[in-house]
Amino acid sequence: MFLFLQFLIVGFDEMATAALEVGEFGMSFFVLACYMTVLVTAGINGNKWWAAALLKRGFTREDTIQASNKDAALALYVNELENRSDS
């Protein structure tokens, strides 16, 4: 769906560029608004969509860890598992 919207916006962008050449700014604003809406929606929901896709593929949710990146999160998780097994 996201990819389809991207292609649709590219098509509208061509029309907006042609309209802009003749001084019609409304179409350009419409395309920009649509494009920004798609990007913001993907930015807000991207991690949720990724998590849902992983769960569908059979992964399980073990824990939630706040970290600066994926590698740091994995290191913290492994450290936590080691601390649990030592107890």
LUMFIGU-811019 format. One record per residue (C-alpha): residue number from 0; residue in three letters; x, y, z. Coordinates in Angstrom, 2 decimals. Each point is the difference from the previous one (the first is absolute). Example, Ala and Ser with C-alpha at 12.3 -4.5 7.8 and 13.67 -1.06 7.14 Angstrom:
2
R_0_ala_12.30_-4.50_7.80
R_1_ser_1.37_3.44_-0.66
END
This chain:
87
R_0_met_0.00_0.00_0.00
R_1_phe_2.78_2.40_0.94
R_2_leu_1.87_-0.72_-3.22
R_3_phe_-3.19_0.52_-2.03
R_4_leu_-0.52_3.38_1.66
R_5_gln_3.59_0.98_-0.80
R_6_phe_-0.50_-0.83_-3.70
R_7_leu_-3.31_1.86_-0.02
R_8_ile_1.62_3.09_1.49
R_9_val_2.82_-0.14_-2.56
R_10_gly_-2.64_0.02_-2.74
R_11_phe_-1.74_2.95_1.61
R_12_asp_3.36_1.72_0.36
R_13_glu_0.43_-0.06_-3.79
R_14_met_-3.40_1.64_-0.41
R_15_ala_0.79_2.50_2.75
R_16_thr_3.27_0.95_-1.68
R_17_ala_-1.84_0.63_-3.26
R_18_ala_-2.66_2.02_1.85
R_19_leu_2.67_1.99_1.81
R_20_glu_1.55_1.02_-3.32
R_21_val_-3.25_1.70_-0.97
R_22_gly_-0.37_1.67_3.40
R_23_glu_-2.45_-2.39_1.69
R_24_phe_1.17_-0.43_3.58
R_25_gly_-2.99_-1.93_1.37
R_26_met_1.01_-3.31_-1.56
R_27_ser_3.57_0.32_1.33
R_28_phe_-1.30_0.69_3.50
R_29_phe_-2.35_-2.99_-0.24
R_30_val_2.83_-2.34_-1.04
R_31_leu_2.27_1.31_2.74
R_32_ala_-2.76_-0.44_2.60
R_33_cys_-0.66_-3.59_-1.15
R_34_tyr_3.68_-0.85_-0.02
R_35_met_0.54_1.42_3.49
R_36_thr_-3.05_-1.89_1.29
R_37_val_1.35_-3.30_-1.33
R_38_leu_3.47_0.62_1.45
R_39_val_-1.27_1.09_3.41
R_40_thr_-2.37_-2.97_0.18
R_41_ala_2.85_-2.39_-0.83
R_42_gly_2.25_1.70_2.54
R_43_ile_-2.56_-0.24_2.79
R_44_asn_-1.13_-3.56_-0.71
R_45_gly_3.12_-1.58_-1.52
R_46_asn_1.20_-1.79_3.14
R_47_lys_-3.51_-1.31_0.73
R_48_trp_-0.27_-1.36_-3.55
R_49_trp_3.45_-1.61_0.29
R_50_ala_-0.88_-1.61_3.35
R_51_ala_-3.26_-1.37_-1.41
R_52_ala_1.83_-1.43_-3.03
R_53_leu_2.55_-1.73_2.24
R_54_leu_-2.73_-1.51_2.18
R_55_lys_-1.76_-1.33_-3.13
R_56_arg_3.26_-1.66_-1.06
R_57_gly_0.15_-1.93_3.27
R_58_phe_2.20_2.17_2.20
R_59_thr_-1.03_0.43_3.61
R_60_arg_0.19_3.05_2.18
R_61_glu_2.38_-0.64_2.88
R_62_asp_0.51_3.40_1.56
R_63_thr_0.03_3.73_-0.67
R_64_ile_3.34_1.73_0.42
R_65_gln_0.73_3.68_-0.47
R_66_ala_3.31_0.43_-1.84
R_67_ser_1.61_2.34_-2.48
R_68_asn_0.16_-2.63_-2.78
R_69_lys_-0.62_-3.66_-0.79
R_70_asp_3.47_-1.21_0.98
R_71_ala_-0.16_1.77_3.37
R_72_ala_-3.43_-1.53_0.67
R_73_leu_1.27_-3.50_-0.80
R_74_ala_3.03_0.50_2.27
R_75_leu_-2.21_1.20_2.86
R_76_tyr_-2.34_-2.96_-0.49
R_77_val_2.84_-2.55_0.01
R_78_asn_1.46_1.66_3.11
R_79_glu_-3.39_-0.19_1.70
R_80_leu_-0.33_-3.71_-0.88
R_81_glu_3.45_-0.71_1.41
R_82_asn_-0.87_1.82_3.22
R_83_arg_-3.19_-2.05_0.34
R_84_ser_1.84_-3.29_-0.49
R_85_asp_2.64_0.97_2.59
R_86_ser_-2.67_0.57_2.65
END
